[in-house]
Amino acid sequence: EHIEEEKKNINDLFAKTLSIDLNDRLAFVKHLFEEDVNAYERVLSQIVTYESWEEVEVFINEMVKPEYQNWKDKEPIEARFLTILQKSTRMKLIIFLIKKKI
């Protein structure tokens, strides 16, 4: 139970580190998720549960992109989205490692 509680706390912290500014959010919803805010939020909710960047990449490439024509001709906005997610995933790992040392 203690491990589950700690995992929940880490995920809560990660959710707070996943800050996407309004302009980026609007662009991602419009260009990557065909203006479906709920789909965008569902994807982010799923992403915050993963433990590694590799898991996030697999999820995006195998589950998300196929639903949206593999984000064809959206490479610049896709790159921005993935960069933000990757930085946030790294932050989650750093928080996890810091908590382990405490």
C-alpha positions as CSV (number, residue, x, y, z in Angstrom):
1,E,0.0,0.0,0.0
2,H,2.9,2.4,0.8
3,I,4.3,1.8,-2.7
4,E,0.9,2.6,-4.3
5,E,0.6,5.7,-2.2
6,E,4.1,6.9,-3.3
7,K,3.3,6.1,-6.9
8,K,0.1,8.1,-6.7
9,N,2.0,11.0,-5.1
10,I,4.6,10.9,-7.9
11,N,1.9,10.9,-10.5
12,D,0.3,13.9,-8.8
13,L,3.6,15.7,-8.9
14,F,4.1,14.8,-12.5
15,A,0.6,16.0,-13.4
16,K,1.7,19.4,-11.9
17,T,4.9,19.4,-13.9
18,L,3.0,18.7,-17.2
19,S,2.4,22.4,-17.8
20,I,1.3,23.2,-21.4
21,D,0.6,26.8,-22.0
22,L,-2.7,27.9,-23.5
23,N,-1.3,28.7,-27.0
24,D,0.4,25.3,-27.3
25,R,-2.7,23.6,-25.9
26,L,-5.0,25.2,-28.5
27,A,-2.6,24.3,-31.3
28,F,-2.3,20.7,-30.2
29,V,-6.1,20.3,-29.9
30,K,-6.7,21.9,-33.2
31,H,-3.9,20.3,-35.3
32,L,-3.2,17.0,-33.6
33,F,-6.6,16.1,-32.1
34,E,-8.9,17.5,-34.8
35,E,-10.3,20.0,-32.3
36,D,-11.4,17.3,-29.9
37,V,-10.5,18.6,-26.4
38,N,-11.8,15.5,-24.7
39,A,-9.5,13.3,-26.8
40,Y,-6.5,15.5,-26.0
41,E,-7.3,15.4,-22.3
42,R,-7.8,11.7,-22.4
43,V,-4.4,11.2,-24.0
44,L,-2.7,13.4,-21.4
45,S,-4.4,11.6,-18.6
46,Q,-3.1,8.3,-19.9
47,I,0.4,9.7,-20.5
48,V,0.8,10.8,-16.9
49,T,0.4,7.2,-15.8
50,Y,3.4,5.9,-17.7
51,E,6.7,5.4,-15.9
52,S,9.1,6.1,-18.9
53,W,9.4,8.0,-22.1
54,E,9.6,4.8,-24.0
55,E,6.1,3.8,-22.8
56,V,4.8,7.3,-23.8
57,E,6.4,6.9,-27.3
58,V,4.8,3.5,-27.8
59,F,1.4,4.7,-26.6
60,I,1.6,7.7,-29.0
61,N,2.9,5.8,-32.0
62,E,0.6,2.8,-31.6
63,M,-2.6,4.1,-30.1
64,V,-2.8,7.9,-30.7
65,K,-1.3,8.7,-34.0
66,P,-3.2,6.0,-36.0
67,E,-6.5,7.6,-34.8
68,Y,-5.4,10.9,-36.4
69,Q,-3.9,10.0,-39.8
70,N,-0.5,9.6,-38.1
71,W,-0.4,13.4,-37.7
72,K,0.5,13.5,-41.4
73,D,1.9,16.9,-42.4
74,K,1.8,18.0,-38.7
75,E,5.5,17.2,-38.0
76,P,6.4,20.6,-36.5
77,I,3.5,20.7,-34.1
78,E,4.0,17.0,-33.3
79,A,7.7,17.7,-32.5
80,R,6.7,20.5,-30.1
81,F,4.1,18.3,-28.4
82,L,6.6,15.5,-28.0
83,T,9.3,17.8,-26.7
84,I,7.0,19.1,-24.0
85,L,6.0,15.6,-23.0
86,Q,9.5,14.3,-23.0
87,K,10.7,17.2,-20.7
88,S,7.8,16.4,-18.4
89,T,8.6,12.7,-18.4
90,R,12.2,13.5,-17.4
91,M,10.9,15.8,-14.6
92,K,8.8,12.8,-13.3
93,L,11.9,10.7,-13.2
94,I,13.9,13.4,-11.4
95,I,11.1,13.8,-8.8
96,F,11.0,10.0,-8.3
97,L,14.8,9.8,-7.8
98,I,14.8,12.7,-5.4
99,K,12.0,11.1,-3.4
100,K,13.9,7.8,-3.3
101,K,16.9,9.5,-1.7
102,I,14.8,11.2,1.0
